[in-house]
Amino acid sequence: MDEDARRARDELATLEALLRAMDRRDEVFQVVEDSETVDEAISRVGQLLEIGAVSSRAVIDLQVRRFTRGQRRAMASRAGELKSMLLDGR
């Protein structure tokens, strides 16, 4: 796999994790609130959403302003572009 494809896959994995977190925001917020430390929150979010540590940290670091419908649409659109690009082998 070339470097561009690897970067695209990494970005896609992060975007998909963020979108999943947005769809399950109440559960994510509850897990974070119930955690004693940031590391625990990262681990518990990863378990909840079935995502890796890098994506879990991205979820924890997500700013609340990104939860708007417009921001979610933009993330979903970018994820779609990346999926298309990866499927086309570009």
C-alpha positions as CSV (number, residue, x, y, z in Angstrom):
1,M,0.0,0.0,0.0
2,D,1.5,3.4,-0.9
3,E,1.8,6.3,1.5
4,D,-1.2,8.2,0.0
5,A,-3.5,5.2,0.4
6,R,-2.3,4.6,4.0
7,R,-3.0,8.2,4.9
8,A,-6.4,8.1,3.3
9,R,-7.2,4.9,5.2
10,D,-6.1,6.5,8.5
11,E,-8.1,9.6,7.8
12,L,-11.2,7.5,6.9
13,A,-10.9,5.4,10.0
14,T,-10.8,8.6,12.1
15,L,-13.7,10.2,10.3
16,E,-15.8,7.1,10.7
17,A,-15.0,7.0,14.4
18,L,-16.0,10.6,14.8
19,L,-19.2,10.1,12.9
20,R,-20.0,7.0,15.0
21,A,-19.3,9.0,18.2
22,M,-21.6,11.8,17.0
23,D,-24.4,9.3,16.4
24,R,-23.9,7.9,19.9
25,R,-23.0,11.2,21.6
26,D,-25.1,10.6,24.7
27,E,-23.4,7.3,25.4
28,V,-20.0,8.8,24.6
29,F,-20.6,11.8,26.9
30,Q,-21.7,9.4,29.7
31,V,-18.6,7.2,29.3
32,V,-16.4,10.3,29.5
33,E,-18.2,11.7,32.4
34,D,-17.9,8.4,34.3
35,S,-14.2,8.1,33.7
36,E,-11.6,9.2,36.3
37,T,-8.9,10.1,33.9
38,V,-8.4,11.0,30.2
39,D,-6.6,7.7,29.6
40,E,-9.6,5.8,31.1
41,A,-12.0,7.8,29.0
42,I,-10.0,7.1,25.8
43,S,-10.0,3.4,26.6
44,R,-13.7,3.3,27.5
45,V,-14.7,5.2,24.4
46,G,-12.6,2.8,22.3
47,Q,-14.5,-0.1,23.8
48,L,-17.9,1.5,23.4
49,L,-17.3,2.3,19.8
50,E,-15.1,-0.6,19.0
51,I,-12.3,1.7,17.7
52,G,-8.5,1.9,18.2
53,A,-6.6,4.2,20.5
54,V,-5.8,6.8,17.8
55,S,-9.5,7.1,16.8
56,S,-10.5,7.1,20.5
57,R,-8.2,10.0,21.2
58,A,-9.7,11.9,18.2
59,V,-13.2,11.4,19.6
60,I,-12.1,12.7,23.0
61,D,-10.4,15.6,21.4
62,L,-13.4,16.5,19.3
63,Q,-14.6,20.0,20.0
64,V,-18.3,20.4,20.7
65,R,-18.7,22.9,17.8
66,R,-18.0,20.0,15.4
67,F,-21.3,18.4,16.5
68,T,-23.4,20.7,14.3
69,R,-25.3,19.2,11.4
70,G,-23.2,21.1,8.9
71,Q,-19.9,19.8,10.4
72,R,-21.3,16.3,10.4
73,R,-22.3,16.6,6.8
74,A,-18.8,17.8,5.9
75,M,-17.2,14.9,7.7
76,A,-19.5,12.4,6.1
77,S,-18.9,13.9,2.7
78,R,-15.1,13.7,3.2
79,A,-15.5,10.1,4.3
80,G,-17.4,9.3,1.2
81,E,-14.7,10.9,-1.0
82,L,-12.0,8.8,0.7
83,K,-14.0,5.6,0.3
84,S,-14.5,6.3,-3.4
85,M,-10.8,7.2,-3.8
86,L,-9.7,4.0,-2.0
87,L,-12.1,1.8,-4.0
88,D,-11.0,3.3,-7.3
89,G,-7.4,2.6,-6.3
90,R,-6.3,6.2,-6.6
